[in-house]
Amino acid sequence: MLRTILIGSSVSIQGVFERKLECGRILVRVGDSLFAGRPVCG
């Protein structure tokens, strides 16, 4: 499933959902890289 996350105040990344972290952020995979950020709702 594709998910979009925010990193910082204005950078968004869309990738394949990996898992939810304890702090409320989620991990998404883009190619071989993993990114953590706040999920975008809506």
MMTF fields as JSON, N, C-alpha, C and O atoms, coordinates in Angstrom:
{
  "mmtfVersion": "1.0.0",
  "mmtfProducer": "UNKNOWN",
  "numBonds": 167,
  "numAtoms": 168,
  "numGroups": 42,
  "numChains": 1,
  "numModels": 1,
  "chainsPerModel": [1],
  "groupsPerChain": [42],
  "chainIdList": ["A"],
  "bondAtomList": [4, 2, 8, 6, 12, 10, 16, 14, 20, 18, 24, 22, 28, 26, 32, 30, 36, 34, 40, 38, 44, 42, 48, 46, 52, 50, 56, 54, 60, 58, 64, 62, 68, 66, 72, 70, 76, 74, 80, 78, 84, 82, 88, 86, 92, 90, 96, 94, 100, 98, 104, 102, 108, 106, 112, 110, 116, 114, 120, 118, 124, 122, 128, 126, 132, 130, 136, 134, 140, 138, 144, 142, 148, 146, 152, 150, 156, 154, 160, 158, 164, 162],
  "bondOrderList": [1, 1, 1, 1, 1, 1, 1, 1, 1, 1, 1, 1, 1, 1, 1, 1, 1, 1, 1, 1, 1, 1, 1, 1, 1, 1, 1, 1, 1, 1, 1, 1, 1, 1, 1, 1, 1, 1, 1, 1, 1],
  "groupList": [{"groupName": "MET", "atomNameList": ["N", "CA", "C", "O"], "elementList": ["N", "C", "C", "O"], "formalChargeList": [0, 0, 0, 0], "bondAtomList": [1, 0, 2, 1, 3, 2], "bondOrderList": [1, 1, 2], "singleLetterCode": "M", "chemCompType": "L-PEPTIDE LINKING"}, {"groupName": "LEU", "atomNameList": ["N", "CA", "C", "O"], "elementList": ["N", "C", "C", "O"], "formalChargeList": [0, 0, 0, 0], "bondAtomList": [1, 0, 2, 1, 3, 2], "bondOrderList": [1, 1, 2], "singleLetterCode": "L", "chemCompType": "L-PEPTIDE LINKING"}, {"groupName": "ARG", "atomNameList": ["N", "CA", "C", "O"], "elementList": ["N", "C", "C", "O"], "formalChargeList": [0, 0, 0, 0], "bondAtomList": [1, 0, 2, 1, 3, 2], "bondOrderList": [1, 1, 2], "singleLetterCode": "R", "chemCompType": "L-PEPTIDE LINKING"}, {"groupName": "THR", "atomNameList": ["N", "CA", "C", "O"], "elementList": ["N", "C", "C", "O"], "formalChargeList": [0, 0, 0, 0], "bondAtomList": [1, 0, 2, 1, 3, 2], "bondOrderList": [1, 1, 2], "singleLetterCode": "T", "chemCompType": "L-PEPTIDE LINKING"}, {"groupName": "ILE", "atomNameList": ["N", "CA", "C", "O"], "elementList": ["N", "C", "C", "O"], "formalChargeList": [0, 0, 0, 0], "bondAtomList": [1, 0, 2, 1, 3, 2], "bondOrderList": [1, 1, 2], "singleLetterCode": "I", "chemCompType": "L-PEPTIDE LINKING"}, {"groupName": "GLY", "atomNameList": ["N", "CA", "C", "O"], "elementList": ["N", "C", "C", "O"], "formalChargeList": [0, 0, 0, 0], "bondAtomList": [1, 0, 2, 1, 3, 2], "bondOrderList": [1, 1, 2], "singleLetterCode": "G", "chemCompType": "PEPTIDE LINKING"}, {"groupName": "SER", "atomNameList": ["N", "CA", "C", "O"], "elementList": ["N", "C", "C", "O"], "formalChargeList": [0, 0, 0, 0], "bondAtomList": [1, 0, 2, 1, 3, 2], "bondOrderList": [1, 1, 2], "singleLetterCode": "S", "chemCompType": "L-PEPTIDE LINKING"}, {"groupName": "VAL", "atomNameList": ["N", "CA", "C", "O"], "elementList": ["N", "C", "C", "O"], "formalChargeList": [0, 0, 0, 0], "bondAtomList": [1, 0, 2, 1, 3, 2], "bondOrderList": [1, 1, 2], "singleLetterCode": "V", "chemCompType": "L-PEPTIDE LINKING"}, {"groupName": "GLN", "atomNameList": ["N", "CA", "C", "O"], "elementList": ["N", "C", "C", "O"], "formalChargeList": [0, 0, 0, 0], "bondAtomList": [1, 0, 2, 1, 3, 2], "bondOrderList": [1, 1, 2], "singleLetterCode": "Q", "chemCompType": "L-PEPTIDE LINKING"}, {"groupName": "PHE", "atomNameList": ["N", "CA", "C", "O"], "elementList": ["N", "C", "C", "O"], "formalChargeList": [0, 0, 0, 0], "bondAtomList": [1, 0, 2, 1, 3, 2], "bondOrderList": [1, 1, 2], "singleLetterCode": "F", "chemCompType": "L-PEPTIDE LINKING"}, {"groupName": "GLU", "atomNameList": ["N", "CA", "C", "O"], "elementList": ["N", "C", "C", "O"], "formalChargeList": [0, 0, 0, 0], "bondAtomList": [1, 0, 2, 1, 3, 2], "bondOrderList": [1, 1, 2], "singleLetterCode": "E", "chemCompType": "L-PEPTIDE LINKING"}, {"groupName": "LYS", "atomNameList": ["N", "CA", "C", "O"], "elementList": ["N", "C", "C", "O"], "formalChargeList": [0, 0, 0, 0], "bondAtomList": [1, 0, 2, 1, 3, 2], "bondOrderList": [1, 1, 2], "singleLetterCode": "K", "chemCompType": "L-PEPTIDE LINKING"}, {"groupName": "CYS", "atomNameList": ["N", "CA", "C", "O"], "elementList": ["N", "C", "C", "O"], "formalChargeList": [0, 0, 0, 0], "bondAtomList": [1, 0, 2, 1, 3, 2], "bondOrderList": [1, 1, 2], "singleLetterCode": "C", "chemCompType": "L-PEPTIDE LINKING"}, {"groupName": "ASP", "atomNameList": ["N", "CA", "C", "O"], "elementList": ["N", "C", "C", "O"], "formalChargeList": [0, 0, 0, 0], "bondAtomList": [1, 0, 2, 1, 3, 2], "bondOrderList": [1, 1, 2], "singleLetterCode": "D", "chemCompType": "L-PEPTIDE LINKING"}, {"groupName": "ALA", "atomNameList": ["N", "CA", "C", "O"], "elementList": ["N", "C", "C", "O"], "formalChargeList": [0, 0, 0, 0], "bondAtomList": [1, 0, 2, 1, 3, 2], "bondOrderList": [1, 1, 2], "singleLetterCode": "A", "chemCompType": "L-PEPTIDE LINKING"}, {"groupName": "PRO", "atomNameList": ["N", "CA", "C", "O"], "elementList": ["N", "C", "C", "O"], "formalChargeList": [0, 0, 0, 0], "bondAtomList": [1, 0, 2, 1, 3, 2], "bondOrderList": [1, 1, 2], "singleLetterCode": "P", "chemCompType": "L-PEPTIDE LINKING"}],
  "groupTypeList": [0, 1, 2, 3, 4, 1, 4, 5, 6, 6, 7, 6, 4, 8, 5, 7, 9, 10, 2, 11, 1, 10, 12, 5, 2, 4, 1, 7, 2, 7, 5, 13, 6, 1, 9, 14, 5, 2, 15, 7, 12, 5],
  "groupIdList": [1, 2, 3, 4, 5, 6, 7, 8, 9, 10, 11, 12, 13, 14, 15, 16, 17, 18, 19, 20, 21, 22, 23, 24, 25, 26, 27, 28, 29, 30, 31, 32, 33, 34, 35, 36, 37, 38, 39, 40, 41, 42],
  "secStructList": [7, 3, 3, 3, 3, 3, 3, 6, 6, 6, 3, 3, 3, 3, 3, 3, 3, 3, 3, 3, 7, 6, 6, 1, 7, 3, 3, 3, 3, 3, 6, 6, 3, 3, 3, 3, 3, 3, 3, 7, 7, 7],
  "xCoordList": [0.845, 0.0, 0.901, 1.852, 0.608, 1.366, 0.888, -0.31, 1.832, 1.526, 2.392, 3.487, 1.894, 2.637, 2.987, 2.152, 4.243, 4.686, 5.263, 5.678, 5.278, 5.92, 7.214, 7.259, 8.264, 9.553, 9.831, 9.941, 9.944, 10.096, 8.759, 7.702, 8.807, 7.563, 7.014, 5.834, 7.867, 7.356, 7.816, 7.48, 8.563, 9.031, 8.129, 7.978, 7.53, 6.697, 7.308, 7.919, 7.131, 7.652, 6.533, 5.815, 6.392, 5.406, 6.136, 7.011, 5.772, 6.427, 5.561, 4.434, 6.096, 5.389, 5.468, 6.553, 4.314, 4.241, 5.024, 4.869, 5.875, 6.638, 6.084, 5.677, 6.068, 5.531, 5.317, 5.845, 4.517, 4.279, 5.278, 5.528, 5.846, 6.791, 6.063, 4.957, 6.669, 6.047, 5.752, 4.812, 6.537, 6.384, 5.266, 5.035, 4.574, 3.481, 3.86, 2.995, 5.172, 5.61, 5.51, 5.339, 5.617, 5.611, 6.841, 7.443, 7.195, 8.297, 7.73, 6.8, 8.298, 7.948, 9.228, 10.296, 9.115, 10.251, 10.136, 9.093, 11.254, 11.365, 12.624, 13.742, 12.436, 13.579, 14.241, 13.596, 15.528, 16.26, 16.325, 16.933, 15.713, 15.806, 14.542, 13.437, 14.718, 13.601, 13.572, 14.613, 12.364, 12.183, 11.138, 10.14, 11.363, 10.411, 9.865, 10.599, 8.56, 7.954, 6.531, 6.025, 5.897, 4.511, 3.579, 3.744, 2.596, 1.669, 0.798, 0.396, 0.511, -0.387, -1.789, -2.016, -2.724, -4.106, -4.906, -4.708, -5.802, -6.707, -6.351, -7.013],
  "yCoordList": [-1.162, 0.0, 1.239, 1.315, 2.198, 3.447, 4.375, 4.493, 5.024, 6.013, 7.229, 7.131, 8.386, 9.635, 10.1, 10.068, 10.535, 11.035, 12.436, 12.822, 13.183, 14.489, 14.387, 13.811, 14.957, 15.059, 16.542, 17.252, 17.009, 18.445, 19.145, 18.567, 20.393, 21.148, 21.135, 21.418, 20.805, 20.917, 19.823, 19.88, 18.842, 17.77, 16.557, 16.053, 16.09, 14.891, 13.799, 14.069, 12.564, 11.391, 10.371, 10.138, 9.762, 8.704, 7.408, 7.349, 6.369, 5.083, 3.963, 4.187, 2.769, 1.573, 1.501, 1.582, 1.35, 1.273, 0.063, -1.044, 0.287, -0.795, -1.139, -2.275, -0.153, -0.402, 0.911, 1.955, 0.826, 1.975, 1.93, 0.866, 3.073, 3.159, 3.539, 4.077, 3.265, 3.53, 5.012, 5.355, 5.89, 7.323, 7.932, 9.14, 7.113, 7.609, 7.861, 8.08, 7.83, 7.989, 6.642, 5.602, 6.668, 5.434, 5.381, 6.405, 4.164, 3.945, 3.623, 2.826, 4.25, 3.907, 3.566, 4.094, 2.685, 2.256, 2.862, 2.788, 3.469, 3.97, 3.333, 3.724, 2.363, 1.604, 0.838, 0.025, 1.089, 0.422, 1.256, 0.827, 2.436, 3.358, 3.351, 3.207, 3.512, 3.651, 5.078, 5.66, 5.636, 6.983, 6.946, 6.235, 7.709, 7.81, 9.23, 10.197, 9.338, 10.662, 10.567, 9.484, 11.727, 11.792, 11.447, 11.983, 10.56, 10.211, 11.4, 12.188, 11.522, 12.547, 11.959, 10.916, 12.607, 12.122, 12.794, 13.968, 12.03, 12.597, 12.217, 12.609],
  "zCoordList": [0.0, 0.0, 0.0, 0.779, -0.861, -0.893, 0.213, 0.469, 0.858, 1.9, 1.67, 1.117, 2.1, 1.998, 3.405, 4.309, 3.58, 4.88, 4.699, 3.606, 5.798, 5.836, 6.621, 7.708, 6.051, 6.729, 6.868, 5.868, 8.08, 8.295, 8.065, 8.314, 7.588, 7.439, 6.017, 5.81, 5.019, 3.652, 2.693, 1.51, 3.155, 2.279, 2.468, 3.581, 1.37, 1.446, 0.584, -0.45, 1.029, 0.331, 0.249, 1.221, -0.927, -1.098, -1.377, -2.241, -0.638, -0.811, -0.272, 0.171, -0.315, 0.141, 1.663, 2.238, 2.309, 3.773, 4.27, 3.754, 5.284, 5.908, 7.283, 7.525, 8.188, 9.535, 10.271, 9.89, 11.347, 12.212, 13.362, 13.928, 13.705, 14.811, 16.091, 16.038, 17.234, 18.536, 18.747, 19.464, 18.137, 18.35, 17.493, 17.553, 16.699, 15.868, 14.423, 13.576, 14.138, 12.757, 12.037, 12.674, 10.708, 9.942, 9.04, 8.718, 8.645, 7.716, 6.344, 6.219, 5.308, 3.936, 3.185, 3.494, 2.202, 1.398, 0.0, -0.65, -0.444, -1.808, -2.391, -2.052, -3.257, -3.77, -2.642, -1.98, -2.417, -1.337, -0.063, 0.918, -0.054, 1.085, 1.921, 1.399, 3.243, 4.171, 4.7, 5.005, 4.804, 5.323, 6.424, 6.313, 7.489, 8.593, 8.621, 8.416, 8.879, 8.965, 9.478, 9.773, 9.579, 10.031, 8.878, 7.782, 9.093, 8.017, 7.634, 8.491, 6.349, 5.839, 5.83, 5.219, 6.494, 6.535, 5.428, 5.115, 4.852, 3.862, 2.559, 1.598]
}
